[in-house]
Amino acid sequence: MSKTSVNARLAMIQAFSEFMDSGSQSATVIFYEGVQPADTSAVADSNNALVTLVFPEPCIKEVTPAYVEFHPTDTGSVIKTGTATWARIFNGAGEVAADLAVGTDISLANTNLALGGTLSTTSIKLRP
């Protein structure tokens, strides 16, 4: 695998941050139970959605040569009891930006979510 220069990574990260804030809505992250789709083009099963969190606008807190960091989300209400196994981030236009495996790509204090409970994120950093 080839390595990219710092300037190339910065350009990719900057483009990603602009993609995240595009559209008329706020960017969101939805946590799901069940099996994560093979790639971001697969439609997520809405019956497996546990909670939706909304980012402020702009959603990007910091852009560095190594990562892009999102601002903390709002606090969302859990709509279904289940174990969060993966999450999908959408930009402000509702387009899929990234899928994250819970426990590998993103950590939660408790992955077992209860109906009526709440969840928020304090920090999400994506690395190219």
QUIQUIQUI-V253009 format. One record per backbone hydrogen bond with DSSP energy under -0.5 kcal/mol. NH is the residue of the N-H (numbers start at 0). CO is the residue of the C=O. E is the energy in kcal/mol with one decimal. If there is no record, write none. Layout:
# QUIQUIQUI-V253009
NH_CO_E, NH_CO_E
This chain:
# QUIQUIQUI-V253009
8_4_-2.5, 9_5_-2.6, 10_6_-2.0, 11_7_-2.3, 12_8_-2.8, 13_9_-2.6, 14_10_-2.3, 15_11_-2.3, 16_12_-2.4, 17_13_-2.1, 18_14_-2.3, 19_15_-2.4, 20_16_-1.4, 21_18_-1.1, 24_91_-2.1, 27_89_-1.7, 28_52_-2.2, 29_87_-2.5, 30_50_-2.5, 31_85_-3.2, 32_47_-2.0, 41_38_-1.5, 45_43_-0.8, 47_44_-2.2, 48_45_-1.2, 49_30_-3.2, 50_30_-1.2, 52_28_-2.9, 54_26_-2.9, 55_71_-0.6, 60_58_-0.5, 60_68_-3.1, 61_68_-1.6, 63_66_-2.8, 67_125_-2.4, 68_61_-3.0, 69_123_-2.9, 70_58_-2.8, 72_120_-1.5, 73_53_-2.3, 75_73_-0.6, 75_118_-3.1, 77_116_-2.9, 78_49_-3.0, 79_49_-0.7, 81_112_-2.4, 83_81_-0.6, 83_110_-3.0, 84_31_-2.8, 85_31_-1.6, 86_99_-2.6, 87_29_-2.3, 88_97_-3.1, 89_27_-2.9, 90_94_-2.6, 91_19_-1.5, 91_21_-0.6, 93_90_-1.9, 96_88_-3.4, 97_88_-1.3, 99_86_-3.1, 101_84_-1.9, 101_99_-0.5, 102_105_-3.7, 103_100_-1.2, 104_100_-2.6, 105_100_-1.7, 112_81_-3.1, 112_110_-0.9, 115_77_-2.4, 116_113_-2.9, 118_75_-1.9, 123_69_-0.6, 125_67_-2.7
